[in-house]
């Protein structure tokens, strides 16, 4: 955990707004549970807007999303075709109006009860960029009882890529690839994004860090799902893409 320092932005307003961006693609099994919990979420002293980006899922997820179109504080973006999680998140980021932005999947791996502690550095005005670290007291993030070898490979890959990113950016992060990236909306000013798949995690973090925002990590709860349960990361397609993302976004001109 990094120490408090002079903040980059003025304090938040008396009642700040949290913008939650929710990318959705083929999440029928968990989608309604996740969206019910999210639309019922209340945070003392905060307003919440929810931006759902649905990528024309063939499994019926779009119909579920449309059932929330009249919920207060909910905005829906319908993509014509799936172009990747990164593309969906980028579409949502263009529409956020809140003071603080949080990215939320609809697969139930992350716990909405962690929102409050993730927002503490923002209300205290000590940090402008927060990561929800999935490690807790364990070195291993993913535990798949039915796919032990898959979990071992994913955990090993996580530490390799974390080390690569930490060394190249002068960081000491444990979980730079967490979905719970939370940041002041002003951090996005002047930045352009292009990644469409899971390489967007690299692009977002690297560009925010290179712009001068050093993240603080806060432990969160995490319930990893297996490939049999719908995990979408490809163990063969995505790692080469992450290497390319590191090369590109580490040295690309901002």
C-alpha positions in Angstrom: 0.0 0.0 0.0 1.4 3.3 -1.0 1.5 6.2 1.4 -0.8 9.2 1.2 0.5 12.1 -0.8 -0.7 15.4 -2.2 -3.8 14.6 -4.3 -4.0 15.5 -8.0 -7.6 16.8 -7.8 -9.7 18.9 -5.5 -12.0 17.1 -3.0 -15.1 15.4 -4.2 -18.5 17.3 -3.9 -20.7 16.9 -0.9 -22.6 14.0 -2.6 -20.3 12.5 -5.2 -21.5 10.2 -8.0 -20.1 6.7 -8.7 -20.2 5.5 -12.3 -20.3 1.7 -12.6 -19.5 0.4 -16.1 -20.8 -3.1 -16.7 -19.7 -5.0 -19.9 -22.0 -7.9 -20.7 -21.5 -10.8 -23.1 -23.0 -14.2 -22.7 -23.6 -13.9 -19.0 -27.1 -15.3 -18.9 -26.4 -17.7 -15.9 -25.4 -14.9 -13.5 -26.6 -11.7 -15.2 -30.0 -11.1 -13.5 -28.5 -11.9 -10.0 -25.6 -9.5 -10.6 -27.8 -6.7 -12.0 -30.4 -7.1 -9.2 -27.7 -6.7 -6.6 -26.2 -3.8 -8.4 -29.4 -1.8 -8.9 -30.2 -2.4 -5.3 -26.8 -1.2 -4.1 -26.8 1.9 -1.9 -23.7 3.7 -0.6 -24.2 6.3 2.1 -23.3 9.8 0.8 -23.0 8.6 -2.8 -25.2 8.7 -5.9 -24.7 5.8 -8.4 -25.2 5.6 -12.1 -24.9 2.2 -13.9 -23.9 2.0 -17.5 -24.5 -1.5 -19.0 -22.9 -2.2 -22.3 -24.4 -5.3 -23.9 -22.5 -6.8 -26.9 -25.3 -8.6 -28.7 -24.9 -11.9 -26.8 -26.4 -15.0 -28.6 -27.4 -16.5 -25.2 -30.2 -14.2 -24.4 -28.3 -11.8 -22.2 -29.6 -8.8 -24.2 -33.2 -9.5 -23.3 -32.2 -9.6 -19.6 -30.4 -6.3 -19.9 -33.4 -4.7 -21.6 -35.5 -5.6 -18.6 -33.5 -3.0 -16.6 -33.9 -0.1 -19.0 -36.5 1.8 -16.9 -34.6 1.3 -13.6 -33.5 4.7 -12.0 -29.9 5.5 -12.6 -29.4 2.8 -15.3 -28.3 3.6 -18.9 -28.0 0.9 -21.5 -25.7 0.8 -24.5 -26.4 -1.9 -27.1 -23.5 -2.9 -29.4 -24.3 -4.2 -32.8 -21.8 -7.1 -32.5 -19.3 -8.4 -29.9 -15.9 -6.7 -30.3 -14.4 -7.8 -26.9 -14.6 -6.7 -23.3 -12.2 -3.9 -23.8 -14.3 -2.4 -26.6 -17.4 -2.6 -24.4 -15.7 -0.9 -21.5 -14.4 1.8 -23.7 -17.9 2.5 -25.0 -19.1 2.8 -21.4 -16.3 5.1 -20.3 -17.3 7.5 -23.0 -20.7 7.9 -21.3 -19.7 8.2 -17.6 -20.8 11.4 -15.8 -19.7 10.4 -12.3 -16.9 11.7 -10.2 -15.4 8.3 -9.7 -15.5 5.3 -12.1 -15.6 1.6 -11.3 -15.6 -1.4 -13.7 -17.9 -4.3 -12.8 -18.3 -7.7 -14.5 -21.6 -9.6 -14.3 -20.1 -13.0 -13.5 -20.3 -12.8 -9.7 -16.5 -13.3 -9.2 -16.3 -9.9 -7.3 -18.3 -8.8 -4.2 -20.3 -5.6 -4.4 -19.9 -5.3 -0.6 -16.3 -4.1 -1.3 -17.4 -0.9 -2.9 -17.4 1.1 0.3 -13.8 0.4 1.3 -12.6 0.9 -2.3 -14.2 4.4 -2.2 -12.6 5.5 1.1 -9.4 6.9 -0.5 -11.6 9.1 -2.7 -13.7 10.5 0.1 -10.5 11.1 2.1 -9.0 12.7 -1.0 -5.7 10.8 -0.6 -5.6 8.9 -3.9 -7.1 9.2 -7.3 -6.5 5.6 -8.5 -7.4 2.4 -6.5 -7.1 -1.3 -7.3 -9.0 -4.0 -5.6 -6.4 -6.7 -4.9 -7.7 -10.3 -5.2 -4.8 -11.8 -3.3 -5.8 -11.3 0.3 -3.5 -13.5 2.4 -2.9 -16.0 -0.5 -0.3 -16.0 -3.2 -2.7 -17.7 -5.5 -5.7 -15.9 -7.0 -7.4 -18.6 -8.9 -8.6 -21.9 -7.2 -10.4 -24.3 -9.6 -11.1 -27.6 -7.9 -12.2 -29.2 -11.1 -9.4 -27.7 -13.2 -6.3 -27.7 -11.0 -3.7 -27.5 -13.9 -5.6 -24.6 -15.5 -5.5 -22.8 -12.2 -1.8 -23.5 -11.8 -1.0 -22.1 -15.3 -3.2 -19.0 -14.7 -1.5 -18.3 -11.4 2.0 -18.7 -12.8 1.1 -16.5 -15.7 -0.3 -13.9 -13.3 3.0 -13.6 -11.4 5.1 -13.5 -14.6 3.0 -10.7 -16.2 2.8 -8.9 -12.8 6.6 -8.9 -12.5 7.0 -7.7 -16.1 4.7 -4.8 -15.6 6.1 -3.9 -12.1 9.7 -3.8 -13.3 8.9 -1.9 -16.4 6.9 0.8 -14.6 8.7 0.9 -11.2 5.7 -0.5 -9.3 5.3 -3.1 -6.5 1.7 -4.2 -7.3 0.4 -7.6 -6.5 -2.7 -7.6 -8.7 -2.5 -5.1 -11.5 -5.0 -7.1 -13.6 -7.9 -7.0 -11.2 -11.2 -5.9 -12.8 -11.8 -3.5 -9.9 -10.0 -0.5 -11.2 -11.5 2.6 -9.6 -10.4 6.1 -10.5 -11.4 9.7 -10.6 -13.0 10.5 -13.9 -10.6 13.3 -14.5 -7.8 10.7 -14.8 -9.1 9.9 -18.3 -8.7 13.5 -19.6 -6.5 13.5 -22.7 -6.1 9.7 -22.9 -7.2 7.7 -25.9 -7.8 4.0 -25.7 -7.8 1.3 -28.4 -7.6 -2.2 -26.9 -10.6 -4.4 -27.5 -10.0 -7.6 -25.5 -8.5 -8.3 -22.1 -5.4 -6.3 -23.2 -7.5 -3.3 -22.2 -6.6 -4.0 -18.6 -3.0 -3.4 -19.6 -3.7 -0.3 -21.6 -5.8 1.4 -18.9 -3.4 0.7 -16.1 -0.3 1.5 -18.0 -1.6 4.8 -19.4 -2.9 6.0 -16.0 0.4 5.1 -14.3 2.4 6.8 -17.1 0.2 9.9 -16.7 1.3 10.0 -13.1 -1.4 8.3 -11.1 0.1 5.6 -8.8 -2.5 3.2 -7.6 -3.1 2.0 -4.1 -4.1 -1.6 -3.6 -7.0 -2.6 -1.2 -7.7 -6.3 -0.5 -11.1 -7.5 -1.8 -13.1 -10.8 -1.8 -12.8 -12.9 -5.0 -14.6 -16.1 -6.1 -12.8 -17.3 -9.2 -14.8 -19.2 -11.7 -13.5 -21.9 -14.0 -13.5 -22.3 -17.7 -16.4 -24.8 -17.3 -18.3 -22.0 -15.6 -17.8 -19.6 -18.4 -14.4 -17.9 -17.9 -13.6 -16.1 -21.2 -9.8 -15.6 -21.0 -8.0 -17.7 -23.6 -4.8 -19.4 -22.3 -3.4 -19.5 -25.8 -4.7 -16.4 -27.6 -4.4 -13.8 -24.8 -0.8 -14.1 -23.4 0.8 -13.2 -26.8 -1.6 -10.3 -27.0 -0.6 -9.2 -23.4 3.1 -9.2 -24.4 2.3 -7.0 -27.4 0.1 -4.8 -25.2 3.1 -4.3 -22.8 5.4 -3.4 -25.6 3.0 -1.1 -27.2 1.5 0.8 -24.2 4.8 1.0 -22.3 6.5 2.9 -25.0 3.7 4.4 -27.1 3.4 8.2 -26.9 0.6 9.2 -24.6 
